[in-house]
């Protein structure tokens, strides 16, 4: 059964291609002329309603239009089910036949509260952040940092980055820096990919996957990306990918060698890392030091001062 909207388009096609009258085209298609000339009215609340439908569909991808309509009714929206069906078809919503299963790796024991970095190259962290250039094309930023020294070991930007690209970046950093004991990350598809896990297992690097939907458990990476966005991404308008790469390299050098870090008692990360190498023993992280005063040594109380002087004199 053909809907009135499709019949309307068929009538318009006959009028344009075959140059027939509206009366004859409607007779051929079987469309009423009143229906053909009808112009649907857009309600004032339709934009907000469609936006709310998008939010609900993203939240519940397995729900059909009837269940979405029921949720909207629970929120107090007085909408007709047939109207939701019409908007559902217009927006192209569809319940997928095949559902992709999610891999839930990680738990809270791998977070920064329970697995703190104890020395240089003990725990590294990595993550992605997204931005756009001047032409509205995507920019995907990847950063790898040492949680103890706060050094930015790698800062790469591309249009897209896959697990293979991450392995190439890791290989370059491993050749220059060496191997860490652990790498902490979230459950993104680039990090839990089989290729990444096999590569790290072969290299002898442990993985610390935080609990799903818990970005605070990867707080060192979140803190670094907040500085990156505030000081670079929100301050620069990138003309293209090449300019983004140049500015990324300049900001990484500025961050490591000239920017004082408050967590390191306002030393630069490179200077603090240099102390770790020059002293032979790893200095304690200033942020992990307890905030308490050193005890003051008191002199021992002498019972008989005169006897002590006699003894010393003899």
N, C-alpha and C positions, 0 to 999 in steps of 0.2 A: 504494500500500500504506500503510495507516494504522498509525502507530506505537502501541505500548502506552500511551504517555503520552497521546496524543490519544484513544484509546479510553477511557482512565480518565476523562478530562474529559467525554466523551460520556455515559458511564454516570452520572456525578454529575449531569449536566444532566437526564437522564431521571428520575432519582430526585427531583430538586428540583421540576422543572416539572410532570411528569406524575404524580408521586406513585406510582411503581411500585416494586416490590421490587428489591433488588440482583440477585437471581437472574434475574428476568425481563429487567432492563435488560442484564445481561451476555449473556443468550441473544440478545437483539435485536442488540446491537453485535458479538457474536462475541468477547467478551473472557472469558478464564478468570477465575474468581472468585479463585483464588490470586494471579494477576497483579494483579487489581483491589485486593486487600487488601495487596499488598506495599508496604512503606515503604522507600525507598532509604536507605542508611546513608551519612552524611557522614564522610569520612575526616578525620583530624586534620590532615593536610598539605594539604587541599584549598584552604584560603585562601591559603597561600603559593604553591601551584601556580598558582592562577588569577591571582594578582598577577604572577607571573613570565610567564605567558602574555600578559598585557596589555603588559608591558614589551617582550616579543619582537615582538608584533604592531605596536606603535608604532614599533619599530626597523626592522621589515621588513614594511611594509603590503602588499607584493605576494606574501607567502608564504601558502600554504594550511595547513590543519591538519596535513597529513603532514610538511611541512617544519618547522613549528614543533615537532612531536613529535620529529623528528630532532635539532633543536637542543637540546631539553630532554634528550634521551638523551645528547648529547655533554657536557652539563654534569654528568652522573652521576645524573640523576633516573631511577629505575626506574618508568616509567609505561607503561601500555598504550595502544596507538594508539586503541583504541575508547573508552577513558576520555577521551583528549584530544578526540576527536570529540564526545563527549557534552558536555563542558565548553565546547567551541567553539560548539555549537548553543545551549547555555543562555546564554552570554554575548553571543550575537548577533554574533559575529565574521563578517566577510564580506569577501572580496577584491573591491574595487570593479571594475566592468567598465570604466569610463572612468577613465583616469589623468590627473590634471592636471599639466601640465608646469611645472617650476620655472624661473624666470628668475634666472640667476646673474650679477648685476651686481657690479662692484667688484673691486678687487685690492689687494694689500698696499702698493702705491705711494701709495695715498690715506690710509694710516694716519698716526697722529700722529708716528711715528718719522721719516718722510720728508717729510711736509708739515706742518711746525710753523707755528703762527700767528706772524706777524712784527709785527703792529701791530693796533690796534683796528679792529674790523669787517673783519678779514682773513678769518678762518674762524669761522663759527658751527657749533654742533653741536646735534642734537636727537635725542630718543628718547622711548620710552614706558615706563611702569611700571604694574603692575596692583596693585590692592588691593581690599578689600571694606569695606562699612559695617557698622553694628551689626546690620542685618537680613540680612546675608550677600548683599547685592546688589553687583554689580561696580562698581568705580570705576577708570576709566582715566585716568592722569595723563600729560600731555604737557608737556615742558620744552624751552625753546630758550635756549641760553647762548652767550655770546661766549667763545671759548677763550682769548683774550689777556687781557681784563680780568676774566674769570670772572663777569661779570654774568649774572644770570638775567633774560633779556629777556621771557620769557613762561612762565607756569606755569598750565596749564588742567587742569581735571578734569571729566569727563563720564561718563555711563554707557557711551557708546561714541563713538569718534572716527573719522571716515572721512577720505579724502583731501580731500573738499570742506571739511570742518571745518578741516583743517590749512591749506588755502589761505586761509580767512578769517582765521585767526590770523596767518599770515604777512603778509597785506595790512595788518592793523592795525599790526604791528610795523614794517613797511617805511615806513608813513606817519609814524611817530613817530621811528624810529631812522635810517632810510635803508637802503641796500642793502649787504650784505656782498659780498665777492668770491667766497667759496665757502661752502657748507653741507655739513658732514660728517655722514654717517648710515650706518646698517647697511642691510641688504637687506630690511627689512620691507615688507609689501604696501602700507602707507600711503605709504612714501617712494619706491618704485619705480613707483608708479601713473603712468599716462600723463598724467593731469591735473596731477599735481605737477610732472613733468618738463617739460611744456609751459609751465606757469606760470613756473617758474624760468628756463627758456630765454628766454621773452618778456621777463622782467624783467632779464635779463643777469646772472644769478647762476649760478656754476658749481656742479656737484655733485661731491662726493668720496664715492663709495660704497666702504666698506671691504670686504675679502675676506669671503666667507660664513663664518659660524661663527668669527669672530675678534673678539670684543668688546673685547679689549685694544687693538685698533687705533683704537677710539673711546674712548680712556681718559678724556678730559675729561668726556664725558657719563656714563661709568660712575662716575667719582669724584663728580660732582654728585649722581647718583641714590643713591649710598651715603650721602651726607650727608642727602638728603631722606628716605630711609627711616629712618635712624637717629634723626634729630631731629624728624621730624613723623609719618610713617606708623606707626612703632612706638611713638610716645609718645601718640598721640591715638586715641580711639575715636569715629569719625564716626557721628552719628545718622542723617544723610541726606546727600543731595547738596548741599543748600544750606549746611549746616555745613561740609562739605569745601571748598566754594568760598571761604567766609569765612576759614577757617584757612589755605588756600593763599595767599590774597592777603596775609594778615598775615605768614606765614613768608617769602614772597618779599621783602617790604619789609625784614624783619629780616635776611635773608641779604644783601641788596644794600647796606644803609645802616648796619647796626650790628654785623654779625658779622665779626670779623677773619679774614682768610684767610691761612693759613700760606704758600701759594705766592706771595703778594704782600707778604712780610715783615710780615705781620699788619696790613696795611691792609685796609679794606673795599673790595669791588669798585667801589662808587660813587666812593669817594675816589680810587682808582687811575685810574678812567676820567676823573675830573675833572682829574687831572694831565695826561692825554693831551690834553685840550682846551685847558687853560690855558697850557701850555708852548709850544704851537704845533708843537713836534716831539714825536714819540711817544717816551716813555721806554722803555728796554729792560725786558723782562719779567724780574723778579728770578730766576725759576726757570731762565731760560736764560743767566744770567750765569755765566762761568767762575769756579770757586772757586780763585783765585790772588791773591797779594798784588801790589800795585802796585810796580814797581821803584823803589828809592831812588836819587835822583840824588847822585852823589859829586862833590865839588869837584875841579877839575883840579889836578894836582900841579905845584907851581912848582919849577923846577929851581934857581934862584939867588935866594933871598929878598932878599939885599942888593942885587943888581942891580935887582930889581923895585922896592924902596923908593927907590933913587936915581932910577930912571926916573919914578916917580910924583912925587917931589919936584921934579924939574925941570919 
